Amino acid sequence: MSEIWERARKRIEQRVGAQNYEIWIRPIRWVSQVGAVVELEVPNRYYLDWVQDNYEGALTDALTEVIGMHVRLRFSVEQAVEPEEPPLDDHGAHSNNGGGDDLGGLGEEDLSRRFNLPADKTFETYIVGSCNQFAHAAALAVADFPGQNYNPLFIFGSTGLGKTHLVQGIGNRILQQNAASRIVYTTAEDFVNEMIRALRFKRMEEFRARYRQQAHCLIIDDIQFLSGKDRSQAEFFHTFESLKNSGRQIILTADVLPREIDKLEPRLRTRFEGGLLADIQAPDVETMTAILHKKADALNMEVPPELAAWISSRLRGNIRELEGALNRLAALHRFYNERLTIEFARRHLGGMLAEEAQAITPEKILREVARYYNVKVNDLVGDRKLKGIVVPRQVAMYLARKHTNLSFPDLGRAFGGRDHSTIQHACKKIKEMEPTDADLRSHLGALESSLGV
């Protein structure tokens, strides 16, 4: 292998990340360099399209830096026979089982497992309160009459509020009523990764059959992951149209409304909004307490009412955090064999619970960020684009999105009346920088500690 190519690949890996490098860059083979023209060989035509659309710039830049002059790329396609992967099973994994689809002998738990649905995520285990009453009613209607009422069903709300439980409950209820139904449940991220793999191994017909022809009900979690991924959006659009036109149910979740998803194709946005939009709000203390008791029952643990209320009031409406705290409490209770009291929880749960039920607000975050970076709050919410203000402002927006239940438009208003897309851009920017920027991670950690989160 050319030493030039080896050095260039190391630079590219730093830019695109290890996962993208392994999938898209490592299989590329150096062929030759003639003057300023570098020829590279890719495995197949589908691969070529993706590399040219997404990585040609990074390849050109890296080779230009290593060679010391601007280069042009020329691609050729490998003539060898492609390696084959086993076919996809019902939830996107590769299967060596060539058997048929006779599901008649499977129990409810086996059916749920086959379709990647946790058997305990049902309507019976879902606590209903004013925060989720409408979404729950819509989900029941869809489960009882899939493809007839509310298609698509689009459930949105902040992280950790029970969206996934609710849509998995729909899938399980459909299977309970008709064991022959085929439910495809996946996340948008897995959808994208499956599509990439199908492109790479020339399995697109199989991929499309799984999502467009075999599915009676398609459930996609975190659809906002498609943001900015043009090719994946195009593929999902045709999948959506195929299912909708054949009367099959589509269920989507996101953390925001369709119109608030950054870089989403207008044709997808209008179709998402053409169904029923149902939001889930942060639960109040009473609903959180009911959820806690339900989950404690599943753990065979009796939590005293005063302790349940104390824990619920300190988790600011995040059900996922509640589950984590309760699981830890159960383990510690079994280990120490002590009576469950507020003092026991305070002593052993440590930083998992806030000592006081002080809500984190954008104003509090702005004050803390201003203090930390030694800038003024007015500059953070103002329009000035000073060099020393941009990153602190983006950090404040990111923390406000992460630690409050406010929507992007609400956060825009809190940050001086900015458009919601500005908040989305800032959050995306910080999220992309965080894994590779040690200084930024340190700043975020220090700020979160000072905020008590």
N, C-alpha and C positions, 0 to 999 in steps of 0.2 A: 504493500500500500504506500502511496506517496506520502512522504514526510509532511509535505505542504497540507495535504488533506487531513492528516492526523491532527496537526496543529489547529487547522480551521475548525474541525469537528469539536475540539475542546472549547473553542470560543463560542460556537453555536450552542452547545449544551448549556453554557452559563446563561445564554440569552433566552432560550426557549423552555428551559426546565428539563429535568431528567425524564419525566414521562413522555413528553412530546419528542424528546431526542430519541428515546428507545423505539418509539413507534414509527417516526417519520424520517429521522436523519441517519440513524445507524445503518438501515438497509441500503442507503445510497452508496454506489460504488464509484470511486474515482476511475476515469478512463484515460484522459490525457489533457495536456495543455499545449496549445499551439498559439504562441504570441499572447494576445490578451483574451483568447477564447479557451474556456475550461469546459470540457465535456464530462458530464456525470451520467451515470446509468441508474435508472429507477426500476423497481420490480414490474410494474404494469402501468397501463394507461390511466386507470382510476387514480393510482398513486401519483402519477405525473400531474394530473389536474389539481389534486389537493396541495402538493408541494409547491407548484407554481402560484397557486392562489394565496398560500399562507406562509411559505418559508423562502421563496426565491430572494426576497430582499435580505434576509438574514444570511443566507448562503453567499450572496454576492458581497455583502459587507465584510464577512469573515475572511473570505478568500482574498479580497482586495487588501485587507490589512496584513495578511500573512505574506502575500506575494509582493506587496509594495507598489502595485499599480492597479488601476481600475480594470476589472475583468468583466467579460460577458459570459453568461452561462449558456451552454447548449446541452439539452437533455436527450438521452436515448432510452429506449425501453428494452429491458432484458427479454431475450427470446426464450429463456428456459421455461419449463412447465411450472406453474405456481404450486407451492405446497398447499395441501387441503386441510381444512379444519373439520372436525365433526359437526353435524348439524346443530342448530340452536334448539334448546328445549323450550318449555313454556315460559320461562322467565329469563331468557337471554343467555343462559349458561350453555356450555357445549355438552351434548349428550351422545353417548354411544349406544343408547337404547333405541332400536329401530321399531319398537312395538307400536301398536295402534293406540287409539284414544278411548278405549273402553274404561269409563270412570265409575261404572255402576257399583263396583265392589269397594270403593273407597269411602271411609268415614269422613265426617266433617273436618276433623283435624288433618287428615291426610289430604283432603281436597285443598284446604287452605295452604298447607305446606307446598303442595304441587304448584300453586299459583303465586307463591312468594308472599302469602298473606299470613301474618301471625294469627293463630287461632283465637287468641284472647282479645283481639281488637274487634269488638262487636258493639252493636247498639246497646246491648245489655250492660256492658262494662263502661259505657260512656255517660258521664254525668252531665245533665242538661241544666243550664241556668240562663239568666237573661242575656248573658254574654254570647251564647251560642245557640239560642233557641230557634232562631230562623234557619240557620245553617243546618241544624239537626233535622228540622221538619222537611227541608228541601232534600236532604240526603235520604231520609226515609221514603219520600215520594219517588225518588230516582231508583232506589233499591227495589221497591215494590213494582214499579212500572218502567224498567230500563228502556231507553230509547223513545219513550213517549212523553214523559214530563221533563222539561228543563234539560235540553241538550244543546250545548254542553252545560254542565254544572261547574261553575268556577268559584272555588272557595278560597278566600284570601284572609290573611291576618299575620301578625308578627310571629316570629319563631317561638316555638314551645307552647303554643296555645291549643294543640289537639287537632290540627287539620289532618295530619296523617292518620291518626286513630279513626277519625270520622270516615275518611274515604276508604280505608281498609275495612271498616265496618260495612260499608256499602258492598264491597266485593264479597265479603263473607256471607252477607244476607242473600245476595243473588245466588250464591252457590248452595246455600241451605234450601232455597226454594226450587232450584233447578240444577242438579248435580252435573248435567251435561253442558252447562254454560262454560265458556272459556273466558276467563278474566286475565287480562294482561295488566299487571301492576308493575310500574318501574318509576325511577326518577328521571328527570330530564337529562341529568348528567349521564346516567347509564344508557339512555336512548342515544345520546351523542356518541358515546364510546362504542356502543354496538354498531352504529352506522359506520364509524371509522374502521372498525375491524371488518365489517362486511365489504367496504370499499377495497380494503387492502387485500382481502382474500377472494375477491370476486363473488361475494355471497349476497349481493343486493336483492336478487329475486327472492331468496329465502327470507331475508330481513323484511322485505315489503310484505311477503305473504304472512309472516307472523303478526305484523301490526295491522295490516289492512284487510286480510281475508280470514285469518283464523280467529281474531279477537271478536267476541260478542260485546265486551265492555273493555274500554281502554282507560286506565287510571294513570295519570302522570303527575308525580309530585314535583314541586319546585320548578314549575315551567319557566320561571324567570331565568333559569340557567341558559336558556336559548338566546339570551340577550347578546346581540352582536355576532352570532354564529349564522351567517347568511345561508350557508349550504344546509345546515341542520334545519333551519327554519323552513327552507324550501321543501325539504323532505317531509317535515312534519305537516306542512300545509296540505300536501297531497294525501298524506295519511288521514288527516282530519276530514278532508273532503270525501274521501272514499268511505269512511265510517259513517259520517253524517248522512250522506246520500243513501246509504243502505239501511238507515234506521237503527244503527248501533250506538250505544251510549258512550259518551266521552266525559270524563271527570278530570278536572285540573285543579291543582292548588298552586298558590303563589303567596309571597309575602306582601304583595301590593296589588292594586287594581291593574287590569290590562293596560290602561292608558299611562300608567306610571312605570311600566317596564321599559327600561332604556333600550334603544336600538332594536325594537320589535317591529317587524314588517307590518305596515298598515292593514294588509289583507288578513293577517293573523289577529291583529288587535280587534278588528271589526267582528270577526267570527267568535272570538272569545266573549266579546260584549253582547253578542247576539243570543246568548243563552241566559241562564240565571246567575247573577252575581250575588254571592252570600258571604258576608264577613263574619269573622269570629273576633270578638274583643277580649281583652284581658279579663279573667274572671275576678269577681269581687271576693272578699274574704270568706263570705258564707259558702260560695260555690267552691272555692279552694279547699275549705274545710271538708265539704262533702266529698270532694275528689280524694282528699287525703284518707278519709275513713274507708272509702271504697278500695283504694290501693292497699291500705293497711290490712283489710280483711283478706285480700289475696295473698298477703305475706303471713297470714295467721298471727297478726300482731294487733293487740288492743291498745290504742292510743287514747289517753285521757282527754276529755274535751278541752280542758284548759291548755294542754300542750298542743293539741291540734290547732286551736285558734292562734296560739303564739307563733307556731311555725308558719301558718298560712299568712299571717300579717307581715311576715318578714321576707316573703319571696316575690313580692310585687307582681303577682299574677302569672308567673311562669310555671306552667305545669311540668315541663321537662325538668326544671330545677327542683320542683317539689318531689318528683320521682327519685331523683338522685339523692336528695336529702333523706328521704324515707328509707331507701335501700341501705344507705350508710347507717341510719339510726337502727334499723333492724339487725344489721350485722354486729354493731357495737353492743346492742342490747343482749344478743345471744352470747357474745364474748365475755362481757362483764357480769352478766346476770344480775343487773341492778334494776330497780324500779324505774319506769319511764316517768321522768319529771322534767319540768322546764330547766332546772339546774343541770340535770344529766345532759339534755340536748345542748344547752349553752356551753357546757364543758367539753363535749366531745365532737360537736359538729363544727366548732371553730369558725373559720371564715366563710362557711357555706351559707350562713344566715346573717343578715344585717342585724346589728344590736338594737337598732331602732328602725321603726317603719318609716324612714325618711325617703320619700320618692326622689329618684334622680331626675332632674329636669334639665332642659337645654340651658336654662339660665345658670344653674349650678355648674354644669360642664363648662360653659363659656368662662365663668369666673375662674375656675380651676386651671383651665388651659391658658388663660391670660396670665395668671400668676406664675405658672410653670415656665412659660416661654418669655416672661417679662414683656408682655405687650398689653395693649388696652383692649377691653371688651368692645369698645366702639369701633376699633379697627377690624376686629374679627367679624362683626356684623355689617361693617360698612362696605363700600364699593371699591376702595383703594386696593390696587394690586401690587402692593409693596413686596419686595423679595422676601423679607422676613416675616410676612404675614400669611402667605399662601399655604405653606405646610401646616402651621398651627390652626388655620381656619379649617383645612381639610381634616385634620385630626379631630377637631371639635365636632365637625359634622359626622364623622365616622363613629365617634363615641356616643353621640346623641342618638344615632340610628341604632347602635348596638344595645344601649342600656335604657332606652325608653320605648314605649309602645306607640309612639307617634308615627303617623304616615309621612311619606316624603313631602307632600304639600304642607302639612303642619310644621314639619321641620324647616321647610323653606320660609315660612312666615316667621318662625323663631329666629332665623338667621337673616333678618333684615329684609324680608319680603322677596327672597330669591325664588326662582323657578325650581320646581321639584327635580328637574333634570340636573341642575347644578349640584344638588345634594347627592343624587345618584352617582354622578361622575366622581365626586370627592370620595364617597364610600368605596367605589370600585378601585380608585387610584390607591388609597391606603391599603385596601385588602390585597392588591397585587404586590405592593411594595413590602408588606409585612414579612413574608417568608424569607426574603433575601436581605433585608436591611436590619442589621442587628441594633443600630442606634435607634431606629424607629420603634422596634420591639421594646427596647428599654424605656423609651419615652412613654409608650402606651401602657406598659406595666406600671410605671411610676404614677401615671395619672389615674389609672384604675385603682391603685392602692389608696391614693389620696381621696378618691371618690367613695371608697368603701365598697367596691364591687369586685 
